[in-house]
Amino acid sequence: MAKLSIVNYVPLSECTQTDIPCNACLSRYAQHASQCPLEPVYCENKCGVKVSRRLLQEHRTNDCTKRLVPCPYCRKEFVFDTLKNHIPKCPRYLVQCHQCETTKIPREDLEHHLKDFCPAAAGSQFALDQHLEESSKSHLGLLCGIVSRQQQQISALRTALHGLVANTTGTLLWKISDYSHKMAEAKAQEGGLEICSPPFSTSPYGYRLMATLFLNGNGSGESTHLSVYIKLLPGEYDSLLPWPFAHTVSFALLDQPSTPEKACHIVESFVPDPTWKNFQRPSREPDALGFGFPRFVSHEMLKKCHYIRDNAIFIKVTVDESKIIAV
């Protein structure tokens, strides 16, 4: 074994061959070591993986099992390795209806689909048809009840309206428009065309009447004259009124000259005969007899003066309650 010569011994501090670290280089090394792209580091998500620093961001974005990712259905964020457990239970996961095979229904909407939209969930086509038939009958019954109530309401409203707008003066001023068309229609219709006026009353609680008109005549005036009649109608206060009807009635065909002072009206009046059925208390029959003038005005006379103007004529009916015949 060789022995070191004590004579040749040099202290380490004086040795010219020993490595001496550079303080400047050491500081640069420490700075580089904390940023070195090749240095292996642990993933900050604590997934346990160690990768070089330059690949860390890619790992955290694409490979880390602890990274946060959104559910493709409900868009909530989950840790990647738990997402596979969430998806089968996700309320927005798309499923297929087991009744009608409709696909892509969110799981939480399936019950609503089966209840309100699925054509097969209610049962067979026969059951569906039976349901529709029974429902139609039920709904029709409900509608009939509604219509019946509405008809009653309409009737009540008409009665109320009649009380508000009814003519109770004993005088009717009646305009017959579209004269030429109605005359042509009357000539073409067998038995003549009867035109009826709005009902009117002699007073708020008096007799109820209606005028009727045959433009092409009726009875002895057929095809040659204008015929006018008046009918007694059933009224609310008939049980309180004296019968037979005993008031003088007059009809007037009004002239329509440019100067009203030159008007030449045609007027006819009659006094009721108490023995006639026409003047007794009226029945509820719609064909109650009227009374009046079958030869009121000839067609030739109508063409004179201005009885027809703007294709219209005016008939005035007046009931004179001051003139009462003795019964």
Buried (B, 14 or more C-beta within 10 A) or exposed (E): EEEEEEEEEEEEEEEEEEEEEEEEEEEEEEEEEEEBEEEEEEBEBEBEBEBEBEBBEEBBEEBBEBBEBEBEBBEEEBBBEEBEEBBEEBEBBEBEBEBBEBEEBBBEBBEEBBEEEBEBBEEEEEEEEEEEEEEEEEEEEEEEEEEEEEEEEEEEEEEEEEEEEBBBBBBBBBEBEEBEEBBEBBEEEEEBBBBEBEBBBBEEEBBBBBBBBBBBBBEEBBEBBBBBBBBBBEBEEBEEBEBBBBBBBBBBBBBBEEEEEEEEEBEBEEEBEBEEEBBBBBEEEEEBBBBBBBBBBBBEBBEEBBBBBEEBBBBBBBBBEEEBBEE
